[in-house]
Amino acid sequence: MIGSLLRHIALGAVGNVDEIKKSFEKSRQGGGDGLRLSEMLELFVKTMGSLDRVYICIDAMDELLPQHRTEFLRALQKIIQEASNTRLFMTGRPHICGELDRHLTRGTYTIHIVPDEGDITQYLSRKMDDDDRRDPDLMTENLRNDIMKIMLEKASDM
């Protein structure tokens, strides 16, 4: 993931693009696996220095496998510490808040977003109406009601 972020940041960077390319090419010579995380982080921070402000947005942080999440969060913490022009925005389910707090210590803020039952009902109704227009025999009224009930229950558990 850090490699992917490095690639994106290189697209907007003023300098260091050749250095990044050379580093990746050199790491692959002789059948290498690519840059190590520490090398990528060093290039990442160096490249961000040529930009006024960098925003890193990561959606669904909770979906990253737990065995990889800790290392990734440590890498993000290092980036934030070494590149003061970096802002981080992440989304994830509430169960990982403690883990985020442990690893991301500088200037973190948490905003809890609670699903609105009316919005969910409206969205699901619209989607099921679309399906019904495509194929009126796709679902019965009982199935439609069951879907709505279960989805609202799941949303209230968040």
Secondary structure as UniProt FT lines:
FT   HELIX           2..12
FT   HELIX           17..28
FT   HELIX           29..31
FT   HELIX           37..48
FT   TURN            49..50
FT   STRAND          54..58
FT   HELIX           61..63
FT   HELIX           66..82
FT   TURN            84..85
FT   STRAND          86..90
FT   HELIX           94..96
FT   HELIX           97..103
FT   HELIX           117..134
FT   TURN            136..137
FT   HELIX           141..156
//
